[in-house]
Amino acid sequence: MFSKIEKTAFPPNEKPMMVWDGECGFCNYWITHWKSKTEDRIEYQTFQHVAENYKDIPLKEFKKASRLIEPNGSVFSGPDSAYKSFTYFEKKVSLWHEWYSKYNWFVSLSDIIYSFIVKHRGFMFTLTKICFGKDPESIKPYWFIELLFIIATIYLLVKYL
C-alpha cells in the first residue's frame, strides 16, 4: 500500500505537478488522456525525472503511487492525485475529490482499487485498451458495446438452452 504524504517543502513554482511512473503503460495511457483534458493547467513529469527535487518524499513512495503536488506544497496521493487532477479539466469534475475528502468508505474503496491496479498494471493496461480503445486522446466507450454483447449472449443462452 502507498503512503499518503500531506505536504512537501519543495513545491512546484507556478502550477500543480503530476508526478507519475514513466515506465508504466497504464499510467502513460491515462496521463496522456488527462493532459488532453487539463491542457496546460497541470505540469506532468515522471518520478524518474523529478524525484530528486522532492527530498522529503522517498523514492519508494513515488514508485508506489502517483502524486499531484500543488504550488502551496499540498500533496495528493494515489487515487486522490487523479481525483484532484479532474478539478483542473476544462470541464471541471470535483465530485470524486470531494467524496475522497469527505467519505471514509470512498477512501477505503478507492485505495483498495488503486492498489489492485498498481499490482496488476499490465493486465489493467490491456483491459483499458479493450474497453476504451488504443488512443488515449480519443477514448471510446467500447466497454458499453462489449457489455451489451455479453448480456445478449447470456440472454440467448438462457432462453434457448
Backbone as ProteinMPNN parsed JSONL, in Angstrom:
{"seq_chain_A": "MFSKIEKTAFPPNEKPMMVWDGECGFCNYWITHWKSKTEDRIEYQTFQHVAENYKDIPLKEFKKASRLIEPNGSVFSGPDSAYKSFTYFEKKVSLWHEWYSKYNWFVSLSDIIYSFIVKHRGFMFTLTKICFGKDPESIKPYWFIELLFIIATIYLLVKYL", "coords_chain_A": {"N_chain_A": [[0.853, -1.183, 0.0], [0.426, 2.272, -0.626], [1.877, 5.249, 0.833], [0.319, 8.081, 2.263], [1.128, 11.313, 1.662], [1.2, 14.413, 3.05], [2.299, 17.055, 2.727], [4.897, 18.883, 1.016], [8.099, 20.364, 1.266], [9.156, 21.376, -0.955], [7.655, 22.601, -3.197], [6.205, 22.851, -6.57], [6.739, 25.752, -8.618], [4.834, 27.389, -10.177], [2.46, 26.064, -11.191], [0.335, 23.191, -10.511], [1.908, 19.947, -10.222], [1.853, 16.825, -11.674], [3.178, 13.854, -10.722], [4.384, 10.878, -11.899], [4.72, 7.358, -12.852], [6.872, 6.847, -15.352], [7.473, 4.524, -16.676], [5.317, 2.904, -16.864], [2.802, 1.529, -18.737], [-0.026, 1.628, -18.428], [-0.249, 3.876, -16.756], [0.857, 5.847, -18.43], [-1.012, 5.875, -20.523], [-3.362, 6.923, -19.237], [-2.378, 9.35, -18.218], [-1.755, 10.666, -20.593], [-4.343, 10.943, -21.576], [-5.438, 12.613, -19.563], [-3.83, 14.886, -19.875], [-4.838, 15.874, -22.258], [-7.227, 16.821, -21.358], [-6.667, 18.638, -19.298], [-5.076, 20.466, -20.434], [-2.774, 23.041, -20.293], [-2.847, 23.421, -17.57], [-1.822, 21.779, -15.628], [1.383, 20.541, -14.862], [3.087, 17.774, -16.113], [5.197, 15.252, -15.012], [7.547, 12.586, -14.954], [8.362, 10.423, -12.216], [10.852, 9.427, -12.432], [12.22, 11.462, -13.573], [11.946, 13.725, -11.878], [12.01, 13.082, -9.134], [14.262, 13.464, -7.496], [14.125, 16.147, -6.895], [12.361, 16.373, -4.849], [13.087, 16.048, -1.932], [11.936, 15.354, 0.479], [10.116, 13.392, -0.029], [10.136, 10.038, -0.186], [11.8, 7.994, -2.624], [10.809, 5.396, -2.937], [8.138, 5.773, -2.362], [7.236, 7.321, -4.498], [7.39, 5.362, -6.399], [5.305, 3.722, -5.7], [2.907, 5.131, -6.0], [1.106, 7.657, -7.822], [1.538, 11.234, -7.592], [0.038, 14.33, -6.99], [1.192, 17.458, -6.857], [0.766, 20.486, -5.349], [1.256, 24.073, -5.834], [1.255, 25.253, -3.281], [2.402, 23.37, -1.724], [0.859, 21.227, -0.9], [0.159, 17.749, -1.122], [-1.324, 15.3, -3.054], [-2.165, 11.951, -3.068], [-1.951, 8.787, -4.805], [-5.123, 7.489, -5.65], [-6.41, 9.891, -5.094], [-4.748, 11.76, -6.242], [-5.381, 11.516, -8.9], [-8.146, 12.128, -8.759], [-8.055, 14.774, -7.804], [-6.737, 15.95, -9.948], [-8.761, 15.949, -11.817], [-10.194, 18.213, -11.194], [-8.937, 20.159, -12.546], [-9.604, 19.864, -15.147], [-10.835, 21.002, -18.336], [-13.615, 21.032, -18.388], [-14.496, 21.121, -15.407], [-14.369, 18.582, -12.924], [-15.301, 17.839, -9.862], [-16.47, 16.152, -8.038], [-15.409, 13.523, -7.402], [-12.985, 14.052, -5.983], [-14.05, 15.515, -3.866], [-15.655, 13.555, -2.628], [-13.634, 11.782, -1.861], [-12.369, 13.32, 0.01], [-14.32, 13.512, 1.91], [-15.732, 11.082, 2.598], [-15.078, 8.207, 4.383], [-15.533, 5.533, 3.604], [-15.366, 5.748, 0.861], [-12.741, 6.528, 0.508], [-11.418, 4.203, 1.447], [-12.38, 2.259, -0.407], [-11.457, 3.38, -2.856], [-8.663, 3.393, -2.405], [-8.136, 0.644, -2.157], [-8.878, -0.307, -4.707], [-7.095, 1.195, -6.268], [-4.618, 0.194, -5.334], [-4.874, -2.442, -6.198], [-4.882, -2.048, -8.983], [-2.279, -1.007, -9.309], [-0.744, -3.263, -8.658], [-1.371, -4.91, -10.745], [-0.71, -3.799, -13.249], [-0.007, -4.363, -15.978], [-2.063, -6.128, -16.901], [-4.255, -4.424, -16.402], [-3.7, -2.359, -18.155], [-3.991, -3.627, -20.634], [-6.729, -4.291, -20.439], [-7.78, -1.701, -20.295], [-7.223, -0.711, -22.895], [-8.83, -2.461, -24.364], [-11.376, -1.766, -23.433], [-11.541, 1.024, -23.83], [-10.228, 1.75, -26.146], [-7.294, 2.263, -28.241], [-6.256, 4.812, -28.439], [-5.512, 7.239, -26.266], [-6.169, 9.92, -26.307], [-8.548, 10.113, -27.515], [-10.753, 8.54, -26.331], [-12.968, 5.758, -26.499], [-16.187, 4.432, -25.744], [-15.994, 1.459, -25.682], [-16.414, -0.538, -23.847], [-19.097, -0.459, -23.177], [-20.438, -1.4, -25.433], [-19.339, -3.963, -25.495], [-20.315, -4.939, -23.069], [-23.089, -4.957, -23.587], [-23.092, -6.919, -25.592], [-22.247, -9.182, -24.135], [-24.364, -9.417, -22.293], [-26.503, -9.873, -24.082], [-25.65, -12.303, -25.183], [-25.683, -14.007, -22.93], [-28.396, -13.866, -22.328], [-29.506, -15.067, -24.644], [-28.384, -17.638, -24.441], [-29.534, -18.558, -22.028], [-32.241, -18.47, -22.682], [-32.502, -20.225, -24.867], [-31.272, -22.622, -24.204]], "CA_chain_A": [[0.0, 0.0, 0.0], [1.165, 3.524, -0.705], [1.723, 6.188, 1.949], [-0.241, 9.381, 1.913], [2.036, 12.382, 2.067], [0.36, 15.611, 3.124], [2.98, 18.285, 2.302], [6.307, 18.877, 0.664], [8.764, 21.662, 1.441], [9.739, 21.704, -2.258], [6.555, 22.598, -4.171], [6.461, 23.483, -7.866], [6.6, 27.21, -8.516], [3.709, 28.101, -10.786], [1.228, 25.29, -11.335], [0.452, 21.846, -9.944], [2.697, 18.979, -10.972], [1.514, 15.418, -11.514], [4.386, 13.029, -10.795], [3.888, 9.533, -12.183], [5.712, 6.368, -13.282], [7.055, 6.922, -16.797], [7.694, 3.192, -17.246], [4.047, 2.181, -16.734], [1.926, 1.762, -19.89], [-1.336, 2.038, -17.925], [-0.097, 5.259, -16.282], [1.084, 6.679, -19.606], [-2.297, 5.994, -21.219], [-4.276, 7.844, -18.552], [-1.758, 10.677, -18.156], [-1.964, 11.246, -21.92], [-5.756, 11.356, -21.629], [-5.637, 13.768, -18.688], [-3.178, 16.054, -20.498], [-5.757, 16.412, -23.257], [-8.34, 17.458, -20.639], [-6.211, 19.73, -18.426], [-4.277, 21.362, -21.274], [-1.528, 23.456, -19.633], [-3.123, 23.784, -16.177], [-1.001, 20.899, -14.785], [2.627, 20.064, -15.462], [3.216, 16.326, -15.919], [6.586, 14.796, -15.012], [7.736, 11.254, -14.399], [9.176, 10.435, -10.992], [12.226, 9.148, -12.84], [12.82, 12.738, -13.963], [11.891, 14.803, -10.879], [12.0, 12.619, -7.725], [15.379, 14.047, -6.742], [13.761, 17.509, -6.483], [11.481, 16.268, -3.685], [13.918, 15.348, -0.96], [11.132, 14.901, 1.616], [9.251, 12.292, -0.476], [11.027, 8.924, -0.521], [11.69, 7.43, -3.965], [9.946, 4.211, -2.892], [6.744, 6.227, -2.366], [6.927, 7.687, -5.885], [7.235, 4.108, -7.142], [4.059, 3.08, -5.293], [1.698, 5.887, -6.327], [1.254, 8.988, -8.416], [1.383, 12.351, -6.648], [-0.246, 15.654, -7.543], [1.802, 18.387, -5.91], [0.269, 21.85, -5.569], [2.235, 25.134, -5.541], [1.3, 25.548, -1.838], [3.069, 22.26, -1.052], [-0.054, 20.109, -0.65], [0.408, 16.568, -1.948], [-2.442, 14.367, -3.172], [-1.505, 10.685, -3.376], [-2.718, 7.661, -5.312], [-6.362, 7.822, -6.358], [-6.766, 11.302, -4.924], [-3.981, 12.562, -7.207], [-6.215, 11.511, -10.103], [-9.38, 12.868, -8.489], [-7.735, 16.208, -7.721], [-6.416, 16.431, -11.3], [-10.022, 16.171, -12.539], [-10.663, 19.576, -10.92], [-8.231, 21.029, -13.491], [-10.107, 19.614, -16.502], [-11.527, 22.151, -18.936], [-14.93, 20.906, -17.755], [-14.098, 20.719, -14.051], [-15.076, 17.486, -12.26], [-14.797, 17.877, -8.491], [-17.198, 15.205, -7.199], [-14.565, 12.43, -6.917], [-12.087, 14.579, -4.948], [-14.887, 15.868, -2.715], [-16.015, 12.305, -1.95], [-12.426, 11.244, -1.24], [-12.1, 14.179, 1.163], [-15.452, 13.523, 2.819], [-16.278, 9.785, 2.985], [-14.07, 7.179, 4.674], [-15.793, 4.337, 2.81], [-14.889, 6.015, -0.505], [-11.274, 6.486, 0.615], [-11.028, 2.792, 1.54], [-12.67, 1.622, -1.686], [-10.535, 3.933, -3.853], [-7.301, 2.943, -2.106], [-8.06, -0.789, -2.473], [-8.896, -0.434, -6.172], [-5.828, 1.753, -6.762], [-3.557, -0.767, -5.018], [-5.069, -3.582, -7.104], [-4.414, -1.62, -10.305], [-0.813, -0.908, -9.264], [-0.178, -4.609, -8.639], [-1.743, -5.604, -11.985], [-0.646, -2.752, -14.275], [-0.008, -4.925, -17.333], [-3.419, -6.578, -17.188], [-5.157, -3.265, -16.428], [-3.411, -1.625, -19.386], [-4.652, -4.378, -21.7], [-8.162, -4.103, -20.243], [-8.07, -0.307, -20.659], [-7.237, -0.596, -24.358], [-10.007, -3.183, -24.849], [-12.588, -1.041, -23.045], [-11.578, 2.428, -24.231], [-9.506, 1.961, -27.395], [-5.835, 2.423, -28.134], [-5.883, 6.225, -28.469], [-5.971, 7.868, -25.015], [-6.676, 11.281, -26.526], [-9.892, 9.988, -28.075], [-11.25, 7.269, -25.816], [-14.29, 5.331, -26.957], [-16.817, 3.568, -24.726], [-16.138, 0.096, -26.17], [-16.876, -1.386, -22.759], [-20.55, -0.479, -23.192], [-20.809, -2.315, -26.515], [-18.957, -5.299, -25.048], [-21.254, -5.332, -22.019], [-24.341, -5.309, -24.25], [-22.868, -8.19, -26.275], [-22.221, -10.23, -23.105], [-25.735, -9.565, -21.783], [-27.292, -10.504, -25.137], [-25.213, -13.7, -25.281], [-26.213, -14.719, -21.758], [-29.847, -13.947, -22.516], [-29.794, -16.076, -25.673], [-28.029, -18.953, -23.9], [-30.542, -18.933, -21.039], [-33.528, -18.642, -23.34], [-32.548, -21.334, -25.829], [-30.618, -23.853, -23.717]], "C_chain_A": [[0.895, 1.242, 0.0], [0.927, 4.37, 0.548], [1.138, 7.501, 1.435], [0.672, 10.447, 2.504], [1.247, 13.681, 1.973], [0.992, 16.837, 2.476], [4.392, 17.987, 1.852], [6.853, 20.285, 0.885], [9.345, 22.151, 0.113], [8.666, 21.742, -3.35], [6.973, 23.173, -5.528], [6.142, 24.974, -7.77], [5.271, 27.766, -8.994], [2.401, 27.335, -10.847], [1.433, 23.896, -10.759], [1.284, 20.94, -10.85], [2.212, 17.573, -10.623], [2.792, 14.628, -11.728], [3.923, 11.577, -10.873], [5.018, 8.64, -12.693], [5.79, 6.338, -14.806], [7.286, 5.581, -17.463], [6.428, 2.331, -17.235], [3.138, 2.529, -17.916], [0.547, 2.239, -19.481], [-1.302, 3.509, -17.506], [0.037, 6.211, -17.471], [-0.214, 6.922, -20.375], [-3.17, 7.067, -20.557], [-3.683, 9.245, -18.395], [-1.932, 11.388, -19.502], [-3.401, 11.736, -22.061], [-5.987, 12.613, -20.792], [-4.989, 15.019, -19.249], [-4.113, 16.7, -21.51], [-6.927, 17.143, -22.603], [-7.903, 18.668, -19.812], [-5.432, 20.791, -19.195], [-3.007, 21.76, -20.524], [-1.728, 23.838, -18.164], [-2.354, 22.924, -15.172], [0.261, 20.57, -15.567], [2.739, 18.578, -15.131], [4.681, 15.941, -16.043], [6.65, 13.384, -14.443], [8.583, 11.35, -13.133], [10.632, 10.163, -11.34], [12.974, 10.443, -13.177], [12.904, 13.75, -12.813], [11.976, 14.365, -9.414], [13.107, 13.251, -6.899], [15.104, 15.475, -6.285], [12.912, 17.526, -5.211], [12.164, 15.429, -2.618], [13.132, 14.811, 0.244], [10.092, 13.84, 1.224], [10.162, 11.149, -0.911], [10.757, 8.375, -1.928], [10.748, 6.235, -3.977], [8.471, 4.595, -2.896], [6.322, 6.712, -3.754], [6.686, 6.435, -6.713], [5.897, 3.436, -6.856], [2.805, 3.81, -5.773], [2.035, 7.213, -6.996], [1.02, 10.04, -7.338], [1.045, 13.61, -7.429], [0.221, 16.646, -6.485], [1.403, 19.809, -6.289], [1.363, 22.874, -5.254], [2.308, 25.517, -4.061], [1.946, 24.424, -1.029], [2.169, 21.081, -0.721], [0.238, 18.98, -1.631], [-0.828, 15.676, -1.889], [-1.869, 13.076, -3.732], [-2.47, 9.645, -3.928], [-3.984, 8.093, -6.019], [-6.742, 9.295, -6.222], [-5.932, 12.208, -5.814], [-4.753, 12.632, -8.522], [-7.456, 12.368, -9.875], [-9.134, 14.375, -8.444], [-7.407, 16.755, -9.109], [-7.684, 16.693, -12.11], [-10.555, 17.586, -12.309], [-9.97, 20.593, -11.822], [-8.653, 20.774, -14.94], [-10.777, 20.881, -17.019], [-12.966, 22.194, -18.41], [-14.685, 20.278, -16.388], [-15.002, 19.61, -13.489], [-14.523, 17.399, -10.842], [-15.426, 16.831, -7.58], [-16.287, 14.145, -6.59], [-13.627, 12.903, -5.809], [-12.878, 14.948, -3.691], [-15.269, 14.615, -1.932], [-14.811, 11.729, -1.228], [-12.089, 12.037, 0.024], [-13.141, 14.012, 2.267], [-15.851, 12.158, 3.394], [-15.187, 8.734, 3.179], [-14.271, 5.92, 3.84], [-15.273, 4.522, 1.38], [-13.362, 6.021, -0.544], [-10.809, 5.031, 0.608], [-11.221, 2.077, 0.207], [-11.689, 2.086, -2.765], [-9.113, 3.424, -3.649], [-7.117, 1.462, -2.445], [-8.013, -0.991, -3.99], [-7.584, 0.073, -6.759], [-4.68, 0.771, -6.531], [-3.657, -2.007, -5.904], [-4.534, -3.24, -8.5], [-2.895, -1.573, -10.349], [-0.171, -2.293, -9.342], [-0.428, -5.379, -9.942], [-1.719, -4.644, -13.177], [-0.724, -3.291, -15.697], [-1.395, -5.358, -17.76], [-4.375, -5.388, -17.315], [-4.933, -2.411, -17.679], [-4.092, -2.31, -20.57], [-6.163, -4.183, -21.623], [-8.592, -2.682, -20.631], [-8.173, -0.154, -22.168], [-8.442, -1.321, -24.956], [-11.272, -2.363, -24.606], [-12.683, 0.367, -23.612], [-10.866, 2.727, -25.54], [-8.042, 2.253, -27.149], [-5.381, 3.873, -28.083], [-6.394, 6.938, -27.221], [-6.481, 9.296, -25.188], [-8.095, 11.268, -27.087], [-10.482, 8.652, -27.631], [-12.678, 7.027, -26.291], [-14.879, 4.397, -25.903], [-17.055, 2.145, -25.24], [-16.695, -0.831, -25.104], [-18.393, -1.513, -22.781], [-21.05, -1.451, -24.26], [-20.497, -3.75, -26.105], [-19.908, -5.808, -23.97], [-22.598, -5.734, -22.622], [-24.228, -6.657, -24.959], [-22.896, -9.348, -25.277], [-23.623, -10.483, -22.565], [-26.604, -10.262, -22.814], [-26.938, -11.982, -25.278], [-25.772, -14.524, -24.127], [-27.722, -14.906, -21.901], [-30.206, -15.045, -23.514], [-29.482, -17.489, -25.183], [-29.08, -19.448, -22.909], [-31.87, -19.243, -21.707], [-33.586, -19.911, -24.189], [-31.815, -22.587, -25.372], [-31.353, -24.469, -22.564]], "O_chain_A": [[1.988, 1.235, 0.567], [-0.087, 4.224, 1.23], [1.431, 7.951, 0.327], [0.941, 10.46, 3.705], [0.69, 14.0, 0.923], [0.318, 17.579, 1.761], [5.0, 16.99, 2.243], [6.14, 21.273, 0.709], [9.956, 23.218, 0.059], [8.756, 20.997, -4.326], [7.968, 23.891, -5.625], [5.353, 25.391, -6.922], [4.641, 28.544, -8.278], [1.341, 27.901, -10.581], [2.566, 23.467, -10.542], [1.356, 21.136, -12.063], [2.164, 17.182, -9.457], [3.418, 14.717, -12.785], [3.167, 11.107, -10.023], [6.13, 9.108, -12.935], [4.871, 5.857, -15.469], [7.294, 5.499, -18.691], [6.483, 1.146, -17.566], [2.747, 3.685, -18.08], [-0.005, 3.148, -20.103], [-2.194, 4.286, -17.845], [-0.603, 7.262, -17.504], [-0.48, 8.038, -20.821], [-3.65, 7.99, -21.214], [-4.421, 10.229, -18.435], [-2.226, 12.583, -19.538], [-3.645, 12.816, -22.6], [-6.642, 13.555, -21.237], [-5.542, 16.11, -19.113], [-4.176, 17.925, -21.612], [-7.552, 17.996, -23.233], [-8.672, 19.614, -19.641], [-5.16, 21.875, -18.677], [-2.229, 20.883, -20.15], [-0.875, 24.502, -17.576], [-2.242, 23.288, -14.002], [0.218, 20.348, -16.777], [2.509, 18.176, -13.991], [5.334, 16.253, -17.038], [5.882, 13.037, -13.546], [9.415, 12.247, -12.997], [11.54, 10.608, -10.638], [14.2, 10.509, -13.08], [13.837, 14.552, -12.773], [12.01, 15.222, -8.53], [12.907, 13.544, -5.72], [15.777, 15.97, -5.381], [12.762, 18.568, -4.572], [11.853, 14.252, -2.433], [13.606, 13.918, 0.947], [9.279, 13.437, 2.055], [10.885, 11.277, -1.899], [9.606, 8.306, -2.359], [9.97, 6.069, -4.917], [7.636, 3.831, -3.379], [5.169, 6.531, -4.145], [5.866, 6.446, -7.632], [5.405, 2.663, -7.679], [1.755, 3.189, -5.937], [3.092, 7.803, -6.769], [0.392, 9.776, -6.313], [1.7, 13.92, -8.425], [-0.289, 16.668, -5.365], [1.668, 20.272, -7.399], [2.29, 22.581, -4.498], [3.325, 26.055, -3.623], [2.033, 24.505, 0.196], [2.662, 20.034, -0.302], [0.523, 19.213, -2.806], [-1.315, 15.34, -0.809], [-1.171, 13.09, -4.746], [-3.648, 9.619, -3.571], [-3.944, 8.962, -6.891], [-7.33, 9.875, -7.135], [-6.358, 13.323, -6.118], [-4.781, 13.672, -9.179], [-7.783, 13.228, -10.693], [-9.918, 15.155, -8.986], [-7.754, 17.894, -9.422], [-7.692, 17.556, -12.988], [-11.293, 18.106, -13.146], [-10.365, 21.757, -11.863], [-8.121, 21.397, -15.859], [-11.229, 21.723, -16.242], [-13.47, 23.253, -18.036], [-14.671, 19.055, -16.243], [-16.228, 19.69, -13.569], [-13.4, 16.937, -10.642], [-14.962, 16.641, -6.455], [-16.37, 13.883, -5.39], [-13.487, 12.221, -4.794], [-12.414, 14.713, -2.575], [-15.213, 14.614, -0.702], [-14.938, 11.239, -0.107], [-11.581, 11.477, 0.995], [-12.877, 14.333, 3.426], [-16.265, 12.077, 4.55], [-14.457, 8.411, 2.241], [-13.298, 5.301, 3.41], [-14.797, 3.57, 0.761], [-12.761, 5.569, -1.518], [-9.909, 4.669, -0.149], [-10.326, 1.371, -0.256], [-11.152, 1.264, -3.507], [-8.435, 3.064, -4.612], [-6.071, 1.066, -2.959], [-7.195, -1.762, -4.491], [-7.023, -0.558, -7.655], [-3.866, 0.542, -7.425], [-2.636, -2.561, -6.313], [-3.828, -4.037, -9.118], [-2.285, -2.042, -11.31], [0.84, -2.47, -10.022], [0.231, -6.384, -10.206], [-2.617, -4.679, -14.019], [-1.435, -2.731, -16.532], [-1.858, -5.005, -18.845], [-5.204, -5.347, -18.223], [-5.874, -1.811, -18.198], [-4.699, -1.646, -21.41], [-6.806, -3.934, -22.643], [-9.652, -2.494, -21.229], [-9.111, 0.469, -22.666], [-9.016, -0.858, -25.941], [-12.138, -2.278, -25.477], [-13.785, 0.861, -23.852], [-10.902, 3.868, -26.003], [-7.606, 2.462, -26.017], [-4.237, 4.144, -27.721], [-7.589, 7.217, -27.122], [-7.156, 9.823, -24.303], [-8.761, 12.303, -27.126], [-10.687, 7.75, -28.443], [-13.473, 7.952, -26.457], [-14.147, 3.656, -25.247], [-18.191, 1.671, -25.236], [-17.376, -1.806, -25.423], [-18.926, -2.568, -22.437], [-21.973, -2.229, -24.019], [-21.3, -4.653, -26.341], [-20.266, -6.986, -23.964], [-23.183, -6.738, -22.216], [-25.168, -7.451, -24.929], [-23.504, -10.383, -25.549], [-24.027, -11.633, -22.399], [-27.371, -11.157, -22.462], [-27.82, -12.819, -25.471], [-26.279, -15.625, -24.339], [-28.251, -15.982, -21.624], [-31.099, -15.854, -23.262], [-30.223, -18.428, -25.472], [-29.471, -20.615, -22.943], [-32.549, -20.194, -21.321], [-34.611, -20.591, -24.221], [-31.755, -23.552, -26.134], [-30.932, -25.503, -22.045]]}, "name": "protein", "num_of_chains": 1, "seq": "MFSKIEKTAFPPNEKPMMVWDGECGFCNYWITHWKSKTEDRIEYQTFQHVAENYKDIPLKEFKKASRLIEPNGSVFSGPDSAYKSFTYFEKKVSLWHEWYSKYNWFVSLSDIIYSFIVKHRGFMFTLTKICFGKDPESIKPYWFIELLFIIATIYLLVKYL"}
